[in-house]
């Protein structure tokens, strides 16, 4: 269906009201989901401060991030089922409110750990602090997983498949807006707030020991004093975003509506799945078996998502530590660099969505292949060309961000299109499990490899993973744009046949025929 006849048969007032609600849905959910990232990516900026004060290692952080990633993927999967049957607006608002509570717990983690062990120093206290941070991270990541499924259900209900890649790619910049704002704000917090204990020799000694720095070296001493001058600033990286999340939860509840019918508007033409064609006794689980569980394109996208997330999260979660430890940047400069990475990712995501609709006729998997090739190219330049000005290093990393966020956004779009709007949250939940398994592997592997083999080895492996991702997308080159024909075919098969036979036939459909 061309753009000119998307609203065929609607009067001018209906079209105007629909577009107004469509824009409202996109903007409200964009801001809300950006705030989800604000109370998620703040942890990566707080990590250097926690290491300086308490000596928490990269390996420990790797386990915290990795387990949290698995929980996040599991949460997206579970809540995909919930959202396909519940109110997207209420679920998304409650999830953000719970994230706020978890962030307040992060900030008070030291107090809780001290109360449990009866001391605020020593090995028992540090181990308890790591445990408290880990448990809180698990809870926060589960609550974080509530955020995306409502959007995966909302947006395909308000946006036609012929426009979904363009408009949802714009929506997907909320990832980068939230993460970029988080690292900038928390970088500012780390450099401005906290207690000034730079004249306390015990604090100087503690930081030097935790970071393995030499107090007689002027460069090392500058780093030590930077942390000592802002002691406990990392706590505010959780408290202030937590307050913002409370406000964001109210914003979502007031601003969103679940679908066009909830405000008296008709469904978009060309997005009917066939379930209202007199077959209302067909269970949702049977529909999912055809549109998700036996749909090979969904499974291919899931596998590709593993590689995309290893590459993306490897850069995003560990960027500040890599840039401070391997490239000698200050924490403020490292945070700024990652923010530039996110800004370029915003531009890249929008261009990838536009190109998907305008060049590849909505076939997102083809654009994903182009993006993965670009990401591998610029990451290779970033790691192999080291003796260059800092600004050039920032530019190369930013260009990698420009390309890697295209597949991250488009996999969700392609999953929604192939599963249709009635199973989009479930399909995205499944893809989320695979993606955050990749994030888990990235977190655990990078923490260990960085400690044992150095950062160069880390990024060589990330480049290799990018190549595997490109090859996976290449296998989808002949895939269709969406699954609406598959869905309607499934319901047509129910007419005049025994239902169990029809379900078996629909489940064995050859994707290349649809």
C-alpha positions as CSV (number, residue, x, y, z in Angstrom):
1,X,0.0,0.0,0.0
2,X,1.5,3.3,-1.0
3,X,1.6,6.3,1.3
4,X,-1.0,8.1,-0.7
5,X,-3.8,5.7,0.1
6,X,-2.9,4.6,3.7
7,X,-6.0,6.5,4.9
8,X,-8.2,5.6,1.9
9,X,-11.9,6.0,2.8
10,X,-11.4,8.1,5.9
11,X,-12.8,11.6,6.1
12,X,-10.5,14.6,6.7
13,X,-11.4,15.0,10.3
14,X,-10.6,11.3,11.1
15,X,-7.3,11.6,9.3
16,X,-6.4,14.7,11.2
17,X,-7.3,13.2,14.6
18,X,-5.5,10.0,13.8
19,X,-2.3,11.8,12.9
20,X,-2.5,14.0,16.0
21,X,-2.8,10.9,18.2
22,X,-0.1,9.1,16.3
23,X,2.3,12.0,16.9
24,X,1.3,12.2,20.5
25,X,1.9,8.5,21.0
26,X,5.4,8.6,19.4
27,X,6.5,11.7,21.3
28,X,5.2,10.6,24.7
29,X,6.6,7.1,24.5
30,X,9.9,8.5,23.2
31,X,10.4,10.7,26.2
32,X,9.2,8.0,28.5
33,X,11.6,5.4,27.1
34,X,14.5,7.9,27.1
35,X,13.9,8.2,30.8
36,X,14.1,4.4,31.1
37,X,17.6,4.7,29.7
38,X,18.4,7.6,32.1
39,X,18.0,5.2,35.0
40,X,19.9,2.4,33.3
41,X,23.0,3.8,31.7
42,X,23.9,5.9,34.7
43,X,25.5,2.8,36.2
44,X,28.3,2.8,33.7
45,X,29.4,6.3,34.6
46,X,29.1,5.5,38.4
47,X,31.4,2.5,38.0
48,X,34.7,4.3,37.9
49,X,33.8,6.1,41.2
50,X,32.8,2.8,42.8
51,X,36.2,1.3,41.8
52,X,38.1,4.4,43.1
53,X,36.3,4.3,46.5
54,X,35.8,0.5,47.1
55,X,38.1,-1.3,44.6
56,X,35.4,-3.2,42.8
57,X,37.1,-4.9,39.8
58,X,36.1,-5.0,36.2
59,X,35.4,-8.7,36.6
60,X,32.9,-8.0,39.4
61,X,31.2,-5.3,37.3
62,X,31.1,-7.7,34.4
63,X,29.1,-10.2,36.4
64,X,26.8,-7.5,37.6
65,X,26.2,-6.2,34.1
66,X,26.0,-9.6,32.6
67,X,23.5,-11.2,34.9
68,X,21.5,-8.0,34.8
69,X,21.4,-8.3,31.0
70,X,20.1,-11.9,31.1
71,X,17.4,-10.7,33.5
72,X,16.5,-7.8,31.2
73,X,16.1,-10.1,28.2
74,X,14.0,-12.5,30.3
75,X,11.9,-9.6,31.5
76,X,11.3,-8.4,27.9
77,X,10.2,-11.9,26.9
78,X,7.8,-12.4,29.8
79,X,6.3,-8.9,29.6
80,X,5.8,-9.3,25.9
81,X,3.1,-11.9,26.7
82,X,1.7,-9.6,29.3
83,X,1.5,-6.5,27.1
84,X,-0.1,-8.4,24.2
85,X,-3.1,-9.0,26.5
86,X,-2.9,-5.9,28.9
87,X,-2.8,-2.1,28.8
88,X,0.4,-0.9,27.4
89,X,0.0,2.5,29.0
90,X,-0.3,1.1,32.5
91,X,2.4,-1.4,32.2
92,X,5.0,1.1,30.9
93,X,4.2,3.6,33.6
94,X,4.5,1.1,36.5
95,X,7.7,-0.2,35.1
96,X,9.4,3.2,35.2
97,X,8.2,3.8,38.7
98,X,9.8,0.6,39.8
99,X,13.0,1.6,38.1
100,X,13.0,4.8,40.2
101,X,12.7,2.7,43.4
102,X,15.7,0.5,42.3
103,X,17.8,3.6,41.6
104,X,17.2,5.0,45.1
105,X,18.3,1.6,46.4
106,X,21.5,1.9,44.4
107,X,22.3,5.2,46.0
108,X,21.8,3.8,49.5
109,X,23.6,0.6,48.8
110,X,26.6,1.5,51.0
111,X,24.3,2.2,53.9
112,X,22.4,-1.1,53.5
113,X,25.7,-3.0,53.2
114,X,27.1,-1.4,56.3
115,X,24.0,-2.2,58.3
116,X,24.1,-5.8,57.3
117,X,27.8,-6.4,58.1
118,X,28.1,-3.9,60.9
119,X,31.0,-2.0,59.3
120,X,31.8,0.3,56.5
121,X,35.1,-1.0,55.4
122,X,37.0,-4.3,55.1
123,X,36.5,-7.3,52.8
124,X,33.2,-8.4,54.3
125,X,31.8,-4.9,53.6
126,X,33.1,-4.8,50.1
127,X,31.7,-8.3,49.3
128,X,28.3,-7.3,50.7
129,X,28.4,-4.1,48.7
130,X,29.0,-6.1,45.5
131,X,26.2,-8.4,46.5
132,X,23.8,-5.5,47.2
133,X,24.7,-3.9,43.9
134,X,24.2,-7.1,42.1
135,X,20.8,-7.9,43.6
136,X,19.6,-4.3,43.0
137,X,20.9,-4.5,39.4
138,X,18.9,-7.7,38.8
139,X,15.7,-6.0,40.1
140,X,16.4,-2.8,38.1
141,X,17.0,-4.8,34.9
142,X,13.8,-6.7,35.4
143,X,11.9,-3.5,35.8
144,X,13.8,-2.1,32.8
145,X,12.5,-5.0,30.7
146,X,9.0,-3.8,31.3
147,X,9.7,-0.6,29.2
148,X,10.1,-1.8,25.6
149,X,7.2,-4.4,25.1
150,X,4.5,-1.7,25.5
151,X,6.2,0.3,22.8
152,X,6.5,-2.7,20.6
153,X,2.7,-3.1,20.9
154,X,1.7,0.6,20.7
155,X,3.7,1.7,17.7
156,X,2.6,-0.9,15.1
157,X,-1.0,-0.1,16.2
158,X,-0.6,3.6,15.3
159,X,1.9,3.4,12.3
160,X,1.3,1.6,9.0
161,X,4.0,-1.0,7.9
162,X,5.0,1.2,4.9
163,X,6.0,3.9,7.4
164,X,7.0,1.9,10.4
165,X,10.8,1.8,9.7
166,X,11.0,5.6,9.2
167,X,8.9,6.6,12.1
168,X,9.9,3.9,14.5
169,X,13.6,4.6,13.7
170,X,12.9,8.2,14.8
171,X,11.3,6.8,17.9
172,X,14.3,4.5,18.5
173,X,16.5,7.5,18.9
174,X,15.1,7.6,22.4
175,X,17.7,4.9,23.2
176,X,20.5,7.3,22.3
177,X,18.8,10.4,23.7
178,X,18.4,8.7,27.1
179,X,21.8,7.1,27.2
180,X,23.5,10.3,25.9
181,X,21.7,12.5,28.3
182,X,22.5,10.0,31.1
183,X,26.3,9.9,30.5
184,X,26.4,13.7,30.1
185,X,24.4,14.4,33.2
186,X,26.2,11.8,35.3
187,X,29.6,12.9,33.9
188,X,28.7,16.4,35.2
189,X,27.6,14.9,38.5
190,X,30.9,13.0,38.9
191,X,32.9,16.1,38.2
192,X,30.8,18.6,40.3
193,X,29.0,16.9,43.3
194,X,30.2,14.9,46.3
195,X,32.5,15.8,49.2
196,X,35.9,17.4,48.7
197,X,38.3,15.1,50.6
198,X,41.4,15.8,48.6
199,X,43.2,16.9,51.7
200,X,42.6,13.6,53.6
201,X,45.7,11.4,53.2
202,X,43.7,8.3,54.1
203,X,41.3,8.9,51.1
204,X,44.3,9.6,48.8
205,X,45.9,6.3,49.9
206,X,42.6,4.4,49.5
207,X,42.0,5.7,45.9
208,X,45.7,5.1,44.9
209,X,45.5,1.5,46.2
210,X,42.1,0.7,44.6
211,X,43.2,2.1,41.2
212,X,46.8,0.8,41.3
213,X,48.2,4.3,40.9
214,X,51.4,5.9,42.1
215,X,51.0,9.1,44.2
216,X,54.5,10.2,43.2
217,X,53.5,10.4,39.5
218,X,51.9,13.8,38.6
219,X,49.5,12.2,36.1
220,X,48.4,9.6,38.5
221,X,48.0,12.1,41.3
222,X,45.8,14.3,39.1
223,X,43.4,11.3,38.6
224,X,43.5,10.5,42.3
225,X,42.7,14.1,43.3
226,X,39.8,14.1,40.8
227,X,38.1,11.3,42.6
228,X,39.0,12.6,46.1
229,X,37.5,16.0,45.3
230,X,34.1,14.4,44.5
231,X,33.9,11.6,47.1
232,X,30.5,9.9,47.0
233,X,29.4,11.7,43.8
234,X,28.5,8.4,42.3
235,X,25.5,8.2,44.6
236,X,23.9,11.2,43.0
237,X,24.2,9.4,39.6
238,X,21.3,7.3,40.9
239,X,19.3,9.6,43.2
240,X,18.7,12.4,40.7
241,X,17.7,10.1,37.7
242,X,15.4,8.3,40.2
243,X,13.5,11.5,40.8
244,X,13.2,12.1,37.1
245,X,11.8,8.6,36.6
246,X,9.0,9.2,39.1
247,X,8.0,12.3,37.0
248,X,8.3,10.2,33.8
249,X,5.9,7.5,35.1
250,X,3.2,10.1,35.6
251,X,3.9,11.5,32.1
252,X,3.4,8.1,30.5
253,X,0.2,7.3,32.3
254,X,-1.4,10.6,31.5
255,X,-0.1,10.9,27.9
256,X,-0.5,7.4,26.3
257,X,-3.5,5.5,24.9
258,X,-3.3,1.8,23.9
259,X,-4.6,1.8,20.3
260,X,-6.8,3.9,17.9
261,X,-10.0,2.2,19.0
262,X,-9.5,3.3,22.6
263,X,-10.0,6.9,21.4
264,X,-12.8,6.2,18.9
265,X,-10.6,6.0,15.8
266,X,-10.6,3.1,13.2
267,X,-7.7,0.7,12.7
268,X,-5.2,1.4,10.0
269,X,-6.2,-0.1,6.6
270,X,-4.0,-3.0,5.6
271,X,-3.1,-4.0,9.1
272,X,-5.9,-6.4,9.9
273,X,-4.6,-9.8,10.9
274,X,-7.7,-11.7,10.1
275,X,-8.5,-12.7,13.6
276,X,-11.9,-10.8,13.5
277,X,-13.1,-12.8,10.5
278,X,-15.5,-15.0,12.4
279,X,-12.8,-17.1,14.0
280,X,-12.8,-15.5,17.5
281,X,-12.5,-19.0,19.1
282,X,-9.0,-19.4,17.9
283,X,-6.6,-19.0,20.8
284,X,-3.8,-16.4,20.9
285,X,-1.3,-19.2,21.5
286,X,-2.2,-20.8,18.2
287,X,-1.8,-17.4,16.5
288,X,1.7,-17.1,18.1
289,X,2.7,-20.5,17.0
290,X,2.3,-19.4,13.4
291,X,3.5,-15.8,13.6
292,X,6.4,-16.3,16.0
293,X,7.4,-19.8,17.1
294,X,7.4,-21.4,13.6
295,X,8.4,-18.2,11.7
296,X,12.0,-18.7,10.5
297,X,12.5,-15.0,9.8
298,X,11.8,-14.2,13.5
299,X,14.4,-16.8,14.5
300,X,17.0,-15.4,12.1
301,X,16.5,-11.9,13.5
302,X,16.9,-13.3,17.0
303,X,20.3,-14.9,16.1
304,X,21.4,-11.7,14.5
305,X,20.4,-9.7,17.6
306,X,23.0,-11.7,19.6
307,X,25.8,-10.3,17.5
308,X,24.4,-6.8,17.3
309,X,24.1,-6.6,21.1
310,X,27.6,-7.9,21.7
311,X,29.0,-5.2,19.6
312,X,26.7,-2.4,20.8
313,X,26.8,-3.1,24.5
314,X,30.5,-3.8,24.4
315,X,31.0,-0.2,23.3
316,X,28.3,1.4,25.4
317,X,28.7,-0.3,28.7
318,X,32.4,-0.4,28.8
319,X,33.2,2.8,26.8
320,X,33.9,5.0,29.8
321,X,36.3,2.5,31.4
322,X,38.1,1.7,28.2
323,X,38.7,5.4,27.4
324,X,39.9,6.2,30.8
325,X,42.1,3.2,31.3
326,X,43.4,2.5,27.7
327,X,43.3,6.0,26.1
328,X,44.1,8.1,29.2
329,X,41.0,10.3,29.1
330,X,39.4,11.9,32.1
331,X,36.1,10.6,33.2
332,X,34.4,13.8,32.0
333,X,36.0,13.5,28.6
334,X,35.2,9.8,28.3
335,X,31.6,10.5,29.2
336,X,31.5,13.3,26.5
337,X,33.0,10.9,24.0
338,X,30.3,8.3,24.7
339,X,27.6,11.0,24.4
340,X,29.0,12.0,20.9
341,X,28.8,8.3,20.1
342,X,25.1,8.4,21.0
343,X,24.4,11.6,19.1
344,X,25.9,10.0,15.9
345,X,23.8,7.0,16.7
346,X,20.7,9.1,16.6
347,X,21.5,10.4,13.1
348,X,22.4,6.9,12.0
349,X,19.2,5.4,13.3
350,X,17.0,7.9,11.5
351,X,18.9,7.5,8.2
352,X,18.7,3.7,8.5
353,X,14.9,3.9,9.0
354,X,14.5,6.3,6.1
355,X,16.7,4.2,3.8
356,X,14.7,1.0,4.8
357,X,11.4,2.5,3.6
358,X,12.7,4.6,0.7
359,X,15.4,2.3,-0.8
360,X,14.6,-1.2,0.4
361,X,10.8,-1.0,0.4
362,X,10.5,-1.6,4.1
363,X,12.8,-4.7,4.1
364,X,14.8,-3.8,7.3
365,X,17.1,-6.8,7.1
366,X,18.8,-5.5,4.0
367,X,19.6,-2.2,5.6
368,X,20.9,-4.1,8.6
369,X,23.5,-5.8,6.5
370,X,24.8,-2.4,5.2
371,X,24.9,-1.1,8.7
372,X,26.9,-4.0,10.1
373,X,29.5,-3.7,7.4
374,X,29.9,0.0,8.2
375,X,30.2,-0.6,12.0
376,X,32.9,-3.3,11.4
377,X,34.8,-0.9,9.2
378,X,34.9,2.0,11.6
379,X,35.6,-0.2,14.7
380,X,38.6,-1.6,12.8
381,X,39.9,1.8,12.2
382,X,39.3,2.8,15.8
383,X,41.3,-0.1,17.2
384,X,44.1,-0.3,14.7
385,X,44.9,3.4,14.4
386,X,45.9,4.5,17.9
387,X,48.6,7.1,17.4
388,X,46.1,9.9,16.4
389,X,44.7,13.0,18.0
390,X,41.9,12.4,20.5
391,X,39.4,14.2,18.3
392,X,40.0,11.6,15.5
393,X,39.5,8.7,17.9
394,X,36.2,10.2,19.0
395,X,35.2,10.6,15.4
396,X,35.9,7.0,14.6
397,X,34.0,5.7,17.6
398,X,31.2,8.0,16.7
399,X,30.9,6.6,13.2
400,X,30.8,3.1,14.6
401,X,27.8,4.3,16.7
402,X,26.3,5.8,13.6
403,X,26.1,2.3,12.0
404,X,25.6,-0.1,14.9
405,X,22.4,1.5,16.1
406,X,20.7,0.9,12.8
407,X,20.4,-2.8,13.2
408,X,19.5,-2.4,16.9
409,X,16.5,-0.4,15.9
410,X,15.6,-2.2,12.7
411,X,15.5,-5.7,14.3
412,X,12.7,-4.6,16.5
413,X,10.9,-3.0,13.5
414,X,11.4,-6.1,11.4
415,X,10.2,-8.4,14.2
416,X,7.1,-6.3,14.7
417,X,6.3,-6.3,11.0
418,X,6.9,-10.1,10.6
419,X,4.9,-11.0,13.7
420,X,2.2,-8.3,12.9
421,X,0.8,-5.9,15.5
422,X,-1.1,-8.7,17.3
423,X,2.1,-10.6,18.2
424,X,4.8,-7.8,18.0
425,X,5.4,-7.6,21.7
426,X,6.0,-11.3,22.0
427,X,8.3,-11.4,18.9
428,X,10.3,-8.5,20.3
429,X,10.4,-10.2,23.7
430,X,11.9,-13.2,22.1
431,X,14.4,-11.1,20.1
432,X,15.2,-9.4,23.4
433,X,16.2,-12.6,25.1
434,X,18.7,-13.3,22.3
435,X,20.0,-9.8,22.3
436,X,20.6,-9.6,26.0
437,X,22.2,-13.1,26.0
438,X,24.6,-11.3,23.7
439,X,24.8,-8.5,26.2
440,X,25.5,-11.0,29.0
441,X,28.3,-12.7,27.0
442,X,29.7,-9.2,26.2
443,X,29.6,-8.1,29.9
444,X,31.2,-11.3,31.3
445,X,33.7,-11.7,28.5
446,X,34.8,-8.1,28.3
447,X,35.3,-7.8,32.0
448,X,37.4,-11.0,32.1
449,X,39.3,-10.3,28.9
450,X,40.1,-6.7,29.8
451,X,41.6,-7.8,33.2
452,X,43.6,-10.7,31.7
453,X,44.5,-9.7,28.1
454,X,43.9,-6.0,27.7
455,X,41.5,-3.8,25.9
456,X,42.9,-4.3,22.4
457,X,41.9,-8.0,22.5
458,X,38.5,-7.0,23.6
459,X,37.9,-4.8,20.6
460,X,39.4,-7.3,18.1
461,X,36.8,-9.8,19.3
462,X,34.0,-7.2,19.0
463,X,35.0,-6.7,15.3
464,X,34.8,-10.5,14.7
465,X,31.3,-10.6,16.2
466,X,30.3,-7.8,13.8
467,X,31.4,-9.9,10.8
468,X,29.3,-12.8,12.0
469,X,26.3,-10.5,12.4
470,X,26.7,-9.2,8.8
471,X,26.7,-12.8,7.5
472,X,23.5,-13.6,9.4
473,X,21.7,-10.7,7.9
474,X,22.9,-11.8,4.5
475,X,20.9,-15.1,4.8
476,X,17.7,-13.0,5.1
477,X,18.2,-11.1,1.8
478,X,15.1,-12.7,0.1
479,X,12.8,-12.4,3.2
480,X,9.4,-10.5,2.7
481,X,8.7,-7.1,4.3
482,X,6.0,-8.2,6.8
483,X,3.8,-11.1,8.0
484,X,0.3,-9.7,7.4
485,X,-0.2,-12.0,4.4
486,X,1.0,-14.9,6.5
487,X,-1.4,-14.0,9.2
488,X,-4.4,-13.7,6.8
489,X,-3.4,-17.0,5.1
490,X,-3.5,-18.6,8.6
491,X,-7.1,-17.5,9.2
492,X,-8.2,-18.3,5.7
493,X,-7.1,-21.8,6.3
494,X,-9.6,-22.1,9.1
495,X,-12.6,-21.8,6.8
496,X,-14.3,-25.2,6.0
497,X,-11.7,-27.3,7.8
498,X,-11.2,-28.9,11.2
499,X,-9.4,-26.4,13.3
500,X,-6.6,-28.7,14.5
501,X,-5.8,-29.6,10.9
502,X,-5.8,-25.9,9.9
503,X,-3.4,-25.0,12.7
504,X,-1.0,-27.8,11.7
505,X,-1.1,-26.7,8.1
506,X,-0.5,-23.0,9.0
507,X,2.3,-24.0,11.3
508,X,4.1,-25.7,8.4
509,X,3.8,-22.9,5.9
510,X,6.9,-22.3,3.9
511,X,8.0,-18.7,4.5
512,X,9.2,-18.2,0.9
513,X,5.6,-18.7,-0.3
514,X,4.3,-15.7,1.8
